[in-house]
Amino acid sequence: MKQVGFVVSVMSSRPTMASAKDSHKRVLVTGATGFVGSSLCSTLLQHGYKVHVLRRSMRGAEELDALNVVSHIGDVTDLDSVRAALSDGEGEWKAVFHGAGVVAYSSKMSDLMHSVNVDGTRNVITAIQENPSKPRLVHVSSIVSVGYNNSENQPPLNEDSPWDEAKAGKVSYLRTKHAGERLVMQTVAQRTLDAVVVCPSNVVGASDAKKGSRKNQIQAAQGALKFYTHGGINIIGIRQCCDAMVKAMEVGRLGHRYILGGENMLIHDMLSEYSRAAGTSPPSICLPNWVVFLACFIGEVLLDSKSMTLERAEVITKYHYFDSSKAVRELGLDTSGARDAIRESVNWMIEHNYVHARKLKES
């Protein structure tokens, strides 16, 4: 159901009307209720920006609600509510960070992902084009829009790696994220939009255990995960990621994309880091790819699962290795700290009773 946009102040100690002096510091963030989105809002506030957010409701976002932001109730699939968020009469806008999206690995969710990841991006672009401020768009895409490798021996992908539609395009989430990013780039090429694209890899840090995609990491920290798959992943800490996103707004080159990645590591090594941080036993049995695909086939076809699907099997058995040199050079991205971020994630799990474990003493 589409929602009518309206404005609600959340824990704001400042006057509602921005002065001319600081109006250029205003930014709007979509997808702010998520792990990365709420952390981005916190980082923007630390940099002195006035933060507005577009959110679907006032419920279920403790980290965001603790921040001094202004909330606009709406949905990126509703153009009028995006327009309303950018038309509150407070002055000019510096930028819009568009991070709202649907993540799923099921063909049954394809229509919803297209509605949000592609059509929602089109609405954000339209609202920016219509706004007198003409704010810069920082399109928060995803590393999945770049693609993946079939082997760990292939060179890591970078911003110029060609998109393989026959391979990556058959996964709905990858296809819709790439299509949303392509829409941004096409509009920039028409010279009607000031935009930069950032592609975060797998972002890790305190409170990320709330994400539905962190089930295996939680089990690894608990010492309850016995199996792992082939494949590789790129890990970046949440602080490093958000700092680079702010720099992309400030100094990123028009029409350029930046991979925000950290350390490339095998799935087994990543899961072992979670176990090590909690002082538990790491997974020790590697599942052959054919077993993974068979299990996901049974899950999707026979059990009607939305998580154990063939699209998920396609993704988790591949090597998501990336080269972030461009973001290091141009945005000052810090690619270190992946293992520290994993420890921060596990510490948060323990503090919030996701994991009951005796942590190893740090050497």
Summary of the structure (lengths in Angstrom):
residues: 363
radius of gyration: 20.3
end to end distance: 53.2
largest distance: 61.6
contacts: 1258
relative contact order: 0.13
helix: 43%
strand: 17%
